[in-house]
């Protein structure tokens, strides 16, 4: 990895993967998230940093960000990222940069709140 990228990895992130278990007695599925990796990353908000829209009287905010990390085998788009206790879904990537030197992917944090009457 180039020294330039290594110096920019200044944010600690946690990557989690989904684990689905089936309850044969009741015929239901239970979704749990387990830690896949806890690594240093470069996190950059995408401008505009916050976009909002109104859907059925619910204010929905999106905060997209670009994340670069060292190469991490096994990282997939079905995982999620926790940054400062905020949950982000991977929406694009991950793409391998260089010769397996780094990875880049896009995430998006969703928040919703009822619109004021």
NUZARO-721327 format. One record per residue (C-alpha): x, z, y. Coordinates in steps of 0.1 Angstrom, whole numbers. Example, Ala and Ser with C-alpha at 12.3 -4.5 7.8 and 13.67 -1.06 7.14 Angstrom:
+-------+-------+-------+
|     x |     z |     y |
+-------+-------+-------+
|   123 |    78 |   -45 |
|   137 |    71 |   -11 |
+-------+-------+-------+
END
This chain:
+-------+-------+-------+
|     x |     z |     y |
+-------+-------+-------+
|     0 |     0 |     0 |
|    13 |    -8 |    34 |
|    24 |    21 |    55 |
|     0 |    10 |    82 |
|   -32 |    16 |    61 |
|   -18 |    49 |    47 |
|   -15 |    64 |    82 |
|   -52 |    56 |    89 |
|   -67 |    74 |    59 |
|   -78 |   104 |    79 |
|  -113 |   113 |    66 |
|  -120 |   131 |    33 |
|  -149 |   115 |    14 |
|  -166 |   123 |   -19 |
|  -178 |    94 |   -41 |
|  -206 |   102 |   -65 |
|  -221 |    82 |   -94 |
|  -256 |    84 |  -107 |
|  -263 |    99 |  -141 |
|  -297 |    93 |  -156 |
|  -309 |   115 |  -185 |
|  -340 |   108 |  -205 |
|  -363 |   136 |  -216 |
|  -377 |   125 |  -249 |
|  -402 |   153 |  -251 |
|  -420 |   144 |  -218 |
|  -409 |   107 |  -215 |
|  -394 |   112 |  -181 |
|  -361 |   103 |  -165 |
|  -340 |   127 |  -144 |
|  -315 |   115 |  -119 |
|  -284 |   136 |  -111 |
|  -253 |   127 |   -91 |
|  -218 |   137 |  -103 |
|  -185 |   135 |   -85 |
|  -165 |   103 |   -93 |
|  -137 |   109 |   -68 |
|  -127 |   129 |   -37 |
|  -103 |   108 |   -17 |
|   -89 |   101 |    18 |
|  -104 |    71 |    36 |
|  -106 |    53 |    69 |
|  -142 |    54 |    82 |
|  -152 |    32 |   111 |
|  -187 |    31 |   125 |
|  -201 |    -4 |   130 |
|  -213 |   -12 |   165 |
|  -239 |    -6 |   176 |
|  -234 |    28 |   159 |
|  -271 |    36 |   156 |
|  -300 |    12 |   150 |
|  -336 |    24 |   149 |
|  -369 |     9 |   139 |
|  -404 |    22 |   137 |
|  -422 |    18 |   103 |
|  -457 |    33 |    98 |
|  -451 |    60 |   126 |
|  -418 |    71 |   110 |
|  -387 |    66 |   130 |
|  -360 |    53 |   108 |
|  -323 |    54 |   119 |
|  -295 |    35 |   102 |
|  -258 |    43 |   107 |
|  -236 |    16 |    90 |
|  -199 |    22 |    86 |
|  -170 |     4 |    71 |
|  -148 |    23 |    47 |
|  -112 |    15 |    35 |
|   -95 |    34 |     7 |
|   -66 |    31 |   -16 |
|   -75 |    10 |   -47 |
|   -99 |    29 |   -69 |
|  -107 |    15 |  -103 |
|  -143 |    19 |  -114 |
|  -158 |    20 |   -79 |
|  -192 |     2 |   -79 |
|  -220 |    -5 |   -55 |
|  -243 |    18 |   -74 |
|  -224 |    48 |   -62 |
|  -229 |    68 |   -30 |
|  -205 |    84 |    -5 |
|  -207 |   118 |    10 |
|  -190 |   121 |    45 |
|  -193 |   155 |    62 |
|  -223 |   165 |    40 |
|  -241 |   133 |    51 |
|  -252 |   109 |    22 |
|  -244 |    72 |    25 |
|  -255 |    44 |     2 |
|  -230 |    16 |    -6 |
|  -246 |   -15 |     7 |
|  -218 |   -41 |     4 |
|  -187 |   -44 |   -17 |
|  -164 |   -30 |   -29 |
|  -139 |   -57 |   -22 |
|  -103 |   -55 |   -34 |
|   -77 |   -60 |    -7 |
|   -42 |   -73 |   -14 |
|   -29 |   -69 |   -49 |
|   -50 |   -39 |   -57 |
|   -36 |   -21 |   -28 |
|   -68 |   -11 |   -11 |
|  -106 |   -14 |   -12 |
|  -132 |   -20 |    15 |
|  -169 |   -15 |    14 |
|  -199 |    -9 |    37 |
|  -221 |    21 |    36 |
|  -252 |    31 |    55 |
|  -267 |    65 |    62 |
|  -305 |    66 |    65 |
|  -324 |    93 |    84 |
|  -360 |    95 |    91 |
|  -382 |   117 |   112 |
|  -418 |   115 |   122 |
|  -425 |    99 |   156 |
|  -436 |   123 |   183 |
|  -474 |   120 |   190 |
+-------+-------+-------+
END
